[in-house]
Amino acid sequence: MKIKRILGNKKQFLDLLLLADEQEDMIDKYLERGDVFALYDGDLKSICVVTKEDEGIYELKNIATYKKYQGQGYGKALMNYIFDYYSGKCKTMFVGTGDSPLTIPFYNHCGFKISHRVKNFFTDNYDHPIFENGIQLIDMVYLRRDF
Ligand SMILES: CC(C)(COP(=O)(O)OP(=O)(O)OC[C@H]1O[C@@H](n2cnc3c(N)ncnc32)[C@H](O)[C@@H]1OP(=O)(O)O)[C@@H](O)C(=O)NCCC(=O)NCCS
């Protein structure tokens, strides 16, 4: 398994990024200023994007594993890699997600705790309703991990 920081042509990972954030112009808001990490095990398995929001404050904006490789430890391996990568400079890492039983348990599993909510984030910022597991996402739920 190998994890690489990607410096150029970040859009090459759009198909994976869209699994976690289905509207391309929302991805465009953070992709260029974000640090992109790609996990390869033979071929590409997972991707994540981390932005610096303030001194010591980082945000995991996107993390995704190709569907057929999910549940095999790649997401967690990538998460552990970025925790090491930012150790020393990161005091708090945030992650925002829909109020969904598909993602919140994964973040809890990786040491994140519920922080706060941004009301109506999905309905205010996306140009179409977003559904996960048949449930419409309305608020953004932020989780945090303190270092
Ligand atoms: C969320 C996601 C990135 C997790 O990646 P992954 O490679 O499948 O994760 P892992 O296999 O490393 O799982 C890590 C641990 O979390 C657990 N986990 C993963 N998804 C989970 C879920 N939905 N509910 C509960 N636990 C979960 C796994 O069981 C595993 O536990 P273990 O370490 O005890 O074995 C992946 O499911 C994905 O790409 N989903 C679609 C995109 C997405 O929704 N991204 C997040 C948007 S905010």
PDBQT file of the ligand as one rigid body, heavy atoms in Angstrom, charges set to zero:
ROOT
HETATM    1  C1  LIG A 201     -16.794   6.330   4.113  1.00  0.00    +0.000 C 
HETATM    2  C2  LIG A 201     -15.719   5.582   3.325  1.00  0.00    +0.000 C 
HETATM    3  C3  LIG A 201     -14.681   6.590   2.818  1.00  0.00    +0.000 C 
HETATM    4  C4  LIG A 201     -15.026   4.562   4.239  1.00  0.00    +0.000 C 
HETATM    5  O1  LIG A 201     -13.936   3.992   3.507  1.00  0.00    +0.000 OA
HETATM    6  P1  LIG A 201     -13.598   2.441   3.593  1.00  0.00    +0.000 P 
HETATM    7  O2  LIG A 201     -12.346   2.220   2.815  1.00  0.00    +0.000 OA
HETATM    8  O3  LIG A 201     -14.795   1.633   3.220  1.00  0.00    +0.000 OA
HETATM    9  O4  LIG A 201     -13.357   2.320   5.165  1.00  0.00    +0.000 OA
HETATM   10  P2  LIG A 201     -12.596   1.179   5.968  1.00  0.00    +0.000 P 
HETATM   11  O5  LIG A 201     -12.754  -0.140   5.271  1.00  0.00    +0.000 OA
HETATM   12  O6  LIG A 201     -11.196   1.632   6.244  1.00  0.00    +0.000 OA
HETATM   13  O7  LIG A 201     -13.394   1.175   7.321  1.00  0.00    +0.000 OA
HETATM   14  C5  LIG A 201     -12.780   1.617   8.504  1.00  0.00    +0.000 C 
HETATM   15  C6  LIG A 201     -13.590   1.188   9.666  1.00  0.00    +0.000 C 
HETATM   16  O8  LIG A 201     -14.798   1.930   9.690  1.00  0.00    +0.000 OA
HETATM   17  C7  LIG A 201     -15.878   1.035   9.688  1.00  0.00    +0.000 C 
HETATM   18  N1  LIG A 201     -16.897   1.591   8.820  1.00  0.00    +0.000 N 
HETATM   19  C8  LIG A 201     -16.752   1.972   7.543  1.00  0.00    +0.000 A 
HETATM   20  N2  LIG A 201     -17.936   2.446   7.068  1.00  0.00    +0.000 NA
HETATM   21  C9  LIG A 201     -18.791   2.318   8.098  1.00  0.00    +0.000 A 
HETATM   22  C10 LIG A 201     -20.163   2.579   8.266  1.00  0.00    +0.000 A 
HETATM   23  N3  LIG A 201     -20.898   3.095   7.279  1.00  0.00    +0.000 N 
HETATM   24  N4  LIG A 201     -20.741   2.310   9.455  1.00  0.00    +0.000 NA
HETATM   25  C11 LIG A 201     -20.013   1.766  10.459  1.00  0.00    +0.000 A 
HETATM   26  N5  LIG A 201     -18.709   1.503  10.377  1.00  0.00    +0.000 NA
HETATM   27  C12 LIG A 201     -18.128   1.764   9.215  1.00  0.00    +0.000 A 
HETATM   28  C13 LIG A 201     -15.359  -0.263   9.114  1.00  0.00    +0.000 C 
HETATM   29  O9  LIG A 201     -16.104  -1.367   9.595  1.00  0.00    +0.000 OA
HETATM   30  C14 LIG A 201     -13.949  -0.291   9.596  1.00  0.00    +0.000 C 
HETATM   31  O10 LIG A 201     -13.902  -0.828  10.894  1.00  0.00    +0.000 OA
HETATM   32  P3  LIG A 201     -12.673  -1.762  11.393  1.00  0.00    +0.000 P 
HETATM   33  O11 LIG A 201     -11.454  -0.849  11.377  1.00  0.00    +0.000 OA
HETATM   34  O12 LIG A 201     -13.071  -2.182  12.758  1.00  0.00    +0.000 OA
HETATM   35  O13 LIG A 201     -12.572  -2.857  10.405  1.00  0.00    +0.000 OA
HETATM   36  C15 LIG A 201     -16.342   4.771   2.138  1.00  0.00    +0.000 C 
HETATM   37  O14 LIG A 201     -17.407   3.991   2.621  1.00  0.00    +0.000 OA
HETATM   38  C16 LIG A 201     -16.831   5.624   0.981  1.00  0.00    +0.000 C 
HETATM   39  O15 LIG A 201     -16.081   5.934   0.064  1.00  0.00    +0.000 OA
HETATM   40  N6  LIG A 201     -18.129   5.980   0.982  1.00  0.00    +0.000 N 
HETATM   41  C17 LIG A 201     -18.699   6.777  -0.106  1.00  0.00    +0.000 C 
HETATM   42  C18 LIG A 201     -18.180   8.190  -0.060  1.00  0.00    +0.000 C 
HETATM   43  C19 LIG A 201     -18.544   8.878   1.231  1.00  0.00    +0.000 C 
HETATM   44  O16 LIG A 201     -19.691   8.816   1.669  1.00  0.00    +0.000 OA
HETATM   45  N7  LIG A 201     -17.543   9.554   1.829  1.00  0.00    +0.000 N 
HETATM   46  C20 LIG A 201     -17.752  10.334   3.037  1.00  0.00    +0.000 C 
HETATM   47  C21 LIG A 201     -18.469  11.569   2.674  1.00  0.00    +0.000 C 
HETATM   48  S1  LIG A 201     -18.589  12.715   3.936  1.00  0.00    +0.000 SA
ENDROOT
TORSDOF 0
